[in-house]
Amino acid sequence: MIDFEIIWRRVKACQGETFEQIRGGKFTYQLDGNVLIPDRTNQNLPRAHFEEAASLLPLENTAPVQHLRGPSYLYAILSDSRIRKSDW
């Protein structure tokens, strides 16, 4: 599995870009330290939740990450080709 630091650098590099949730909702995000702030919800997503979700890659849907905050955002970001490249 790819080192999570590489994944997090990719997430940082894509701030402000548009991502699409599994049901078609579009969103952007910004990072504030180790917290990801999507523009479509009041929930802030901690880096630790991304790290835990990354340990479950590849994700087929949001079911494996339902216990984490913002599962549809986690899935959308970690499944996007800009983040996964050809690594999973």
C-alpha positions in Angstrom: 0.0 0.0 0.0 1.1 3.5 -0.8 2.4 5.7 2.1 -0.4 7.9 3.5 1.9 11.0 3.4 1.8 10.7 -0.4 -2.0 10.5 -0.4 -2.3 13.5 2.0 0.1 15.6 -0.2 -2.2 14.9 -3.2 -5.2 15.9 -1.1 -3.5 19.1 -0.2 -2.5 19.8 -3.8 -6.2 19.5 -5.0 -7.6 22.1 -2.6 -10.2 24.3 -4.3 -10.8 21.8 -7.1 -14.2 20.3 -7.7 -14.9 16.8 -6.6 -18.0 14.7 -7.1 -19.8 12.5 -4.6 -21.1 9.1 -5.4 -24.6 10.5 -5.9 -23.5 13.4 -8.0 -23.1 16.2 -5.6 -20.2 18.5 -6.4 -18.0 20.1 -3.8 -14.7 21.8 -3.2 -12.6 21.8 0.0 -9.9 23.7 1.9 -7.4 22.4 4.4 -6.8 24.1 7.8 -3.9 22.2 9.2 -5.0 18.6 9.6 -8.6 19.3 9.0 -10.4 19.2 5.6 -13.3 21.6 5.3 -15.8 20.8 2.5 -17.9 23.7 1.2 -21.2 21.8 1.2 -21.4 20.7 4.9 -20.7 22.0 8.3 -18.7 18.9 9.2 -15.0 19.2 9.2 -13.1 16.0 8.4 -10.0 15.2 10.4 -6.9 13.8 8.6 -7.1 10.8 10.9 -10.3 9.8 9.2 -8.7 10.0 5.8 -5.8 7.9 7.1 -8.2 5.2 8.4 -10.2 5.2 5.2 -6.9 4.9 3.2 -6.1 1.7 5.1 -9.3 0.3 3.5 -8.5 1.2 -0.1 -9.6 0.5 -2.7 -13.2 1.5 -1.7 -16.1 0.2 -3.8 -18.6 2.5 -2.1 -19.1 4.4 1.1 -20.1 1.3 3.2 -16.6 0.5 4.6 -16.2 4.1 5.9 -19.7 4.7 7.4 -18.3 4.8 10.9 -16.1 7.8 9.9 -17.1 11.5 9.6 -18.3 12.4 6.1 -18.1 9.0 4.4 -19.3 10.4 1.0 -16.6 13.0 1.1 -13.9 10.5 2.1 -15.0 8.2 -0.7 -15.2 11.0 -3.3 -11.8 12.3 -2.6 -9.9 9.0 -2.1 -11.5 7.4 -5.2 -10.8 10.4 -7.5 -8.2 9.8 -10.2 -6.3 12.9 -9.1 -5.7 11.4 -5.7 -5.4 7.7 -6.5 -3.4 8.1 -9.7 -2.7 4.4 -10.6 -2.0 3.3 -7.1 -5.3 1.6 -6.3 
